[in-house]
Amino acid sequence: MLDLNVITQLVFLSIMFSLLQFPLWQKIQEWDQWLFIKLNSGLSNPVFDAIMPFLRHGNSWAPLYLFFAVFVLLNYRGKGWWWIVFFIATVALTDMIGTYAFKHNFYRPRPCADLDFSYRVHFLLDQCSGSSSFISNHAANHFGMATFLFVTFSHVTKKWLWLAFVWASLIAFAQIYVGVHYPLDVLAGALLGIMIGSLSGKLFNKRFGFSIFDNKPTMSS
């Protein structure tokens, strides 16, 4: 059964999606664009200009993904393989839901592609995608990963797990800074990722569960 947090997030996403279909969306969009300008242009500086395009790409984090894969396989063996399967499934679900449930049903031009707004955008990439800005799949995918990591390892150690959400937040912020997403796109993506990551993490814990560097489950199957 879905827990209260997941239901709350799902309802929030549904309400947000509904708002996009009504005139109230015009006012929300004004606020969203105002905040976008504050974050995209107001915070612009040479350091961020250099690092944010790098941070936003999933391929830039391939060594981190490889580290996690090696870590769980060395310490949890068979369960480590299942952890990798669930991890990949989490990303696949967030990406597919973001694309088919949101992007294909509501088209919102990206800041860099909006002819009436793009002149105000501090754009840092070579080209601007023509796909819908809502929602941010980058934010959804990485918050999904961060949440799955937190849920599956929280009973093993909590000391450094909060860094997963810092990492996801940096990647989400980078989408705004380089000019490809509005804050609302990122917020909705983050909520979707948290919802999917929570579900997949709890399912993994229920079926497998990690203990501290051995093969005994901490939760019953």
DAJOTA-V670154 format. One record per residue. N is the residue number from 1. RES is the residue in one letter. PSI is psi as a letter, one per 20 degrees, with the letter a starting at -180 (* if undefined). OMEGA is omega in whole degrees, 0 to 359 (999 if undefined). Layout:
n=N res=RES psi=PSI omega=OMEGA
n=N res=RES psi=PSI omega=OMEGA
This chain:
n=1 res=M psi=q omega=178
n=2 res=L psi=p omega=178
n=3 res=D psi=r omega=186
n=4 res=L psi=h omega=181
n=5 res=N psi=g omega=180
n=6 res=V psi=g omega=178
n=7 res=I psi=g omega=179
n=8 res=T psi=g omega=180
n=9 res=Q psi=h omega=180
n=10 res=L psi=g omega=178
n=11 res=V psi=g omega=179
n=12 res=F psi=g omega=179
n=13 res=L psi=h omega=179
n=14 res=S psi=g omega=178
n=15 res=I psi=g omega=180
n=16 res=M psi=g omega=179
n=17 res=F psi=h omega=180
n=18 res=S psi=h omega=181
n=19 res=L psi=h omega=182
n=20 res=L psi=i omega=183
n=21 res=Q psi=i omega=186
n=22 res=F psi=r omega=181
n=23 res=P psi=h omega=178
n=24 res=L psi=h omega=180
n=25 res=W psi=h omega=181
n=26 res=Q psi=g omega=180
n=27 res=K psi=g omega=178
n=28 res=I psi=h omega=180
n=29 res=Q psi=h omega=177
n=30 res=E psi=g omega=178
n=31 res=W psi=g omega=181
n=32 res=D psi=g omega=179
n=33 res=Q psi=h omega=177
n=34 res=W psi=g omega=180
n=35 res=L psi=h omega=178
n=36 res=F psi=g omega=181
n=37 res=I psi=h omega=179
n=38 res=K psi=g omega=183
n=39 res=L psi=h omega=185
n=40 res=N psi=g omega=182
n=41 res=S psi=h omega=183
n=42 res=G psi=h omega=181
n=43 res=L psi=j omega=185
n=44 res=S psi=p omega=178
n=45 res=N psi=r omega=184
n=46 res=P psi=h omega=181
n=47 res=V psi=g omega=179
n=48 res=F psi=h omega=179
n=49 res=D psi=h omega=182
n=50 res=A psi=h omega=189
n=51 res=I psi=h omega=185
n=52 res=M psi=g omega=176
n=53 res=P psi=h omega=177
n=54 res=F psi=g omega=184
n=55 res=L psi=h omega=188
n=56 res=R psi=i omega=183
n=57 res=H psi=p omega=178
n=58 res=G psi=h omega=181
n=59 res=N psi=h omega=179
n=60 res=S psi=h omega=184
n=61 res=W psi=j omega=180
n=62 res=A psi=g omega=178
n=63 res=P psi=h omega=178
n=64 res=L psi=g omega=178
n=65 res=Y psi=g omega=179
n=66 res=L psi=h omega=178
n=67 res=F psi=g omega=180
n=68 res=F psi=g omega=180
n=69 res=A psi=g omega=180
n=70 res=V psi=g omega=181
n=71 res=F psi=g omega=183
n=72 res=V psi=h omega=179
n=73 res=L psi=h omega=180
n=74 res=L psi=h omega=186
n=75 res=N psi=h omega=186
n=76 res=Y psi=i omega=174
n=77 res=R psi=d omega=184
n=78 res=G psi=g omega=178
n=79 res=K psi=h omega=178
n=80 res=G psi=h omega=176
n=81 res=W psi=g omega=178
n=82 res=W psi=h omega=177
n=83 res=W psi=g omega=179
n=84 res=I psi=g omega=178
n=85 res=V psi=g omega=180
n=86 res=F psi=h omega=179
n=87 res=F psi=g omega=179
n=88 res=I psi=g omega=179
n=89 res=A psi=h omega=178
n=90 res=T psi=g omega=180
n=91 res=V psi=g omega=180
n=92 res=A psi=g omega=180
n=93 res=L psi=g omega=180
n=94 res=T psi=h omega=182
n=95 res=D psi=g omega=181
n=96 res=M psi=g omega=179
n=97 res=I psi=g omega=178
n=98 res=G psi=h omega=182
n=99 res=T psi=g omega=189
n=100 res=Y psi=h omega=180
n=101 res=A psi=h omega=184
n=102 res=F psi=f omega=185
n=103 res=K psi=h omega=182
n=104 res=H psi=i omega=182
n=105 res=N psi=i omega=176
n=106 res=F psi=o omega=180
n=107 res=Y psi=o omega=174
n=108 res=R psi=p omega=180
n=109 res=P psi=q omega=175
n=110 res=R psi=q omega=179
n=111 res=P psi=g omega=183
n=112 res=C psi=i omega=182
n=113 res=A psi=i omega=181
n=114 res=D psi=o omega=185
n=115 res=L psi=h omega=181
n=116 res=D psi=i omega=186
n=117 res=F psi=h omega=189
n=118 res=S psi=h omega=180
n=119 res=Y psi=i omega=180
n=120 res=R psi=j omega=187
n=121 res=V psi=p omega=172
n=122 res=H psi=n omega=189
n=123 res=F psi=p omega=189
n=124 res=L psi=j omega=181
n=125 res=L psi=r omega=181
n=126 res=D psi=h omega=179
n=127 res=Q psi=q omega=182
n=128 res=C psi=p omega=180
n=129 res=S psi=q omega=178
n=130 res=G psi=j omega=180
n=131 res=S psi=r omega=183
n=132 res=S psi=q omega=180
n=133 res=S psi=h omega=184
n=134 res=F psi=o omega=6
n=135 res=I psi=r omega=175
n=136 res=S psi=o omega=178
n=137 res=N psi=h omega=176
n=138 res=H psi=g omega=179
n=139 res=A psi=g omega=180
n=140 res=A psi=g omega=183
n=141 res=N psi=g omega=186
n=142 res=H psi=h omega=173
n=143 res=F psi=h omega=173
n=144 res=G psi=g omega=177
n=145 res=M psi=g omega=182
n=146 res=A psi=g omega=181
n=147 res=T psi=g omega=178
n=148 res=F psi=g omega=178
n=149 res=L psi=g omega=181
n=150 res=F psi=g omega=183
n=151 res=V psi=g omega=185
n=152 res=T psi=h omega=181
n=153 res=F psi=i omega=186
n=154 res=S psi=h omega=179
n=155 res=H psi=i omega=176
n=156 res=V psi=g omega=177
n=157 res=T psi=q omega=177
n=158 res=K psi=j omega=189
n=159 res=K psi=g omega=185
n=160 res=W psi=j omega=187
n=161 res=L psi=h omega=179
n=162 res=W psi=h omega=178
n=163 res=L psi=h omega=178
n=164 res=A psi=h omega=180
n=165 res=F psi=h omega=173
n=166 res=V psi=g omega=179
n=167 res=W psi=g omega=180
n=168 res=A psi=h omega=180
n=169 res=S psi=h omega=178
n=170 res=L psi=g omega=179
n=171 res=I psi=g omega=179
n=172 res=A psi=g omega=178
n=173 res=F psi=h omega=181
n=174 res=A psi=h omega=178
n=175 res=Q psi=h omega=177
n=176 res=I psi=g omega=186
n=177 res=Y psi=h omega=181
n=178 res=V psi=i omega=172
n=179 res=G psi=j omega=184
n=180 res=V psi=i omega=180
n=181 res=H psi=q omega=172
n=182 res=Y psi=r omega=178
n=183 res=P psi=h omega=180
n=184 res=L psi=h omega=177
n=185 res=D psi=g omega=182
n=186 res=V psi=g omega=180
n=187 res=L psi=g omega=180
n=188 res=A psi=g omega=178
n=189 res=G psi=g omega=179
n=190 res=A psi=g omega=179
n=191 res=L psi=g omega=177
n=192 res=L psi=g omega=179
n=193 res=G psi=g omega=179
n=194 res=I psi=g omega=180
n=195 res=M psi=g omega=182
n=196 res=I psi=g omega=179
n=197 res=G psi=h omega=177
n=198 res=S psi=g omega=181
n=199 res=L psi=g omega=182
n=200 res=S psi=h omega=178
n=201 res=G psi=g omega=179
n=202 res=K psi=h omega=177
n=203 res=L psi=g omega=178
n=204 res=F psi=g omega=180
n=205 res=N psi=h omega=182
n=206 res=K psi=h omega=184
n=207 res=R psi=h omega=186
n=208 res=F psi=f omega=179
n=209 res=G psi=p omega=178
n=210 res=F psi=q omega=165
n=211 res=S psi=a omega=187
n=212 res=I psi=n omega=174
n=213 res=F psi=l omega=168
n=214 res=D psi=a omega=186
n=215 res=N psi=j omega=181
n=216 res=K psi=p omega=180
n=217 res=P psi=q omega=177
n=218 res=T psi=i omega=179
n=219 res=M psi=q omega=182
n=220 res=S psi=q omega=180
n=221 res=S psi=* omega=999
